[in-house]
Amino acid sequence: MVKIECISIIGGIDKFGKPENITSLDIREGEIIGIAGPTGSGKSQLISDIEQLSQKDSSRRRQVLVNGKVPSPALRNDPRQKQAPAQCAFLGLHPLCRRKTNR
């Protein structure tokens, strides 16, 4: 099994077909990140792309690298080799609150 030290997400396109604002994002071993944004902004698609180790084959055309390299087909497709959890936790916020009041 591959020891994952860094996941790199290379930006693709937004839902309108324009290049994403972020060109790349690195998530290193042990880091905890949060993904926030309004409904329809692509949060779930980003998580899906990471879990699937997408190679520009998703609707957003992102590429996910493992330790700086393209993951092998076995790592992408064999569930026994998957290390990313298949579940995510969502923190529900009050729908009428804005970012400043949800801190």
C-alpha positions in Angstrom: 0.0 0.0 0.0 1.2 3.5 -0.9 2.0 5.8 2.0 0.2 9.0 1.2 2.1 12.1 2.4 0.6 14.7 0.2 -2.5 15.0 -2.0 -2.3 17.7 -4.7 -5.4 18.9 -6.4 -4.7 20.7 -9.7 -7.6 23.0 -10.6 -9.8 22.5 -13.5 -12.9 24.4 -14.7 -15.9 25.8 -12.8 -19.5 25.0 -13.6 -19.5 27.6 -16.3 -16.4 26.2 -18.1 -14.0 28.9 -16.9 -10.7 28.1 -15.2 -11.0 27.8 -11.4 -9.5 30.6 -9.3 -7.2 28.2 -7.5 -4.6 26.5 -9.7 -3.5 24.0 -7.2 -3.9 22.9 -3.6 -1.7 20.6 -1.5 -3.0 18.7 1.5 -0.3 17.2 3.6 -0.4 14.2 5.9 -2.0 15.2 9.3 -3.5 18.5 8.0 -7.2 19.2 8.7 -9.0 21.4 6.1 -12.4 22.9 5.8 -14.3 23.5 2.6 -16.9 26.2 2.7 -19.0 27.9 0.1 -22.6 28.6 -0.9 -24.9 25.9 -2.4 -23.8 24.8 -5.8 -20.2 26.1 -5.5 -18.6 22.7 -6.0 -17.8 21.6 -2.4 -19.2 18.0 -2.9 -17.6 17.7 -6.3 -14.2 18.6 -4.9 -14.5 15.9 -2.2 -15.7 13.4 -4.8 -12.7 14.3 -7.1 -10.3 13.7 -4.2 -11.9 10.4 -3.2 -11.8 9.2 -6.8 -8.3 10.5 -7.4 -9.7 12.1 -10.5 -7.4 12.5 -13.6 -9.2 15.2 -15.5 -12.0 12.7 -16.0 -14.7 14.4 -13.8 -17.1 17.1 -14.7 -14.7 19.7 -13.2 -11.6 18.3 -15.0 -9.4 18.4 -11.9 -6.3 16.2 -11.5 -5.4 14.7 -8.2 -1.8 13.7 -7.6 -0.5 11.4 -4.8 2.9 12.3 -3.5 3.4 14.5 -6.6 2.7 11.6 -9.0 -0.3 10.3 -11.0 -1.8 7.5 -9.0 -1.7 4.0 -10.5 -4.9 2.5 -11.9 -4.8 0.0 -9.0 -4.8 2.8 -6.4 -7.6 4.6 -8.2 -9.9 1.6 -8.8 -9.1 -1.1 -6.2 -11.3 -0.5 -3.1 -8.8 -2.4 -1.0 -6.1 0.2 -1.7 -8.3 3.2 -1.1 -7.2 5.2 1.9 -9.5 8.2 1.7 -12.6 7.7 3.8 -15.8 7.2 1.9 -17.7 9.5 4.2 -17.5 13.1 5.1 -18.9 15.2 8.0 -20.9 18.3 7.2 -21.5 21.0 9.8 -25.0 22.4 9.2 -25.2 26.1 9.7 -28.3 28.2 10.2 -29.5 29.1 6.7 -30.1 32.7 7.5 -26.7 33.4 9.0 -23.8 34.8 7.0 -20.2 33.9 7.3 -19.4 36.5 10.0 -22.2 35.2 12.3 -21.3 31.5 11.9 -17.9 31.8 13.5 
